[in-house]
């Protein structure tokens, strides 16, 4: 891994953030990746163009470098039980009931029930030791770790796997390409994971991702990631894909992005992420913000995240206002752009609950211009996860 990953942001001059580099930084540049700052890292926004990369991923398989994400492992001297009990205070999912090598999407909650991050948790046993593997967002990972260290028991350990890279191979042909290199991955189904090996290099692979497509996330030692990425891109189905297409793909899939569609002022119910509130945990009501969150679930939130289709061809971007007939601001757009698979602009926004039903007409205000929009059920493009049996 690049030496830059060892830098602490506290070492930066006042008011200036240190921009770190990914293990594949030189690889991206050699392949024509246009690099931009994102989540504290230099990352490729595109290679040949966002539209082409987006459509390639929908039709074939796209390779994304998501090594900026935080890969964290929890262990406990007295087993995982005390660790899970502590984590369930800040996560509203049923972590205790999670099966071995099963993934679960969850939310890191504040005292008030606001969302500090969204993340993935996996219970796994490696080399006879039981542990929890967690993937958190890159922009929040150091804050998350500090928060979680205050939560877990003194006899528990939290390790940031900063010597591991993380790749996401997404698209309907991802299984064909990856199975040639790592036989056995085709047996995984959505939200399951397992350990594999490639040329004696250990891999941790889950059948998951954030594009709405079938695909995999692959954790690999950073020193081997360039060779592995080269081999993946030698497969006819695979091309490298940048941040731009990753954003348009997740938007079409109706998936929220932390720091844009989710933040500490937003609760799971407001964000339309009620599925992350496990029944067992709702009944126990023993997680942070439970009283507020469960009251919103029962009575409805004041505002709710919705999907919008926008009339015309002009995209409406994050920061635009949702306005009432008298021009007053009643909501905000949190993500927006042109949807290549649909040939039309779409967006996500928070609107008053009474306007959240699909089919409701709303108006959006961007740079002094008003746009007509319609509340639409999400996802905009159907998910294509493999939930039972491989293709």
PyMOL commands that set and color helices and strands:
alter all, ss='L'
color gray80, all
select helices_A, chain A and resi 3-6+9-11+25-30+50-59+81-87+138-151+174-181+185-187+222-233+243-252+274-276+279-284+290-299+353-355
alter helices_A, ss='H'
color red, helices_A
select strands_A, chain A and resi 20-21+34-38+41-46+61-65+70-76+102-109+115-126+129-136+156-160+164-170+193-198+201-206+215-221+238-240+303-310+321-323+329-339+344-352+361-366+369-376
alter strands_A, ss='S'
color yellow, strands_A
deselect
rebuild
show_as cartoon
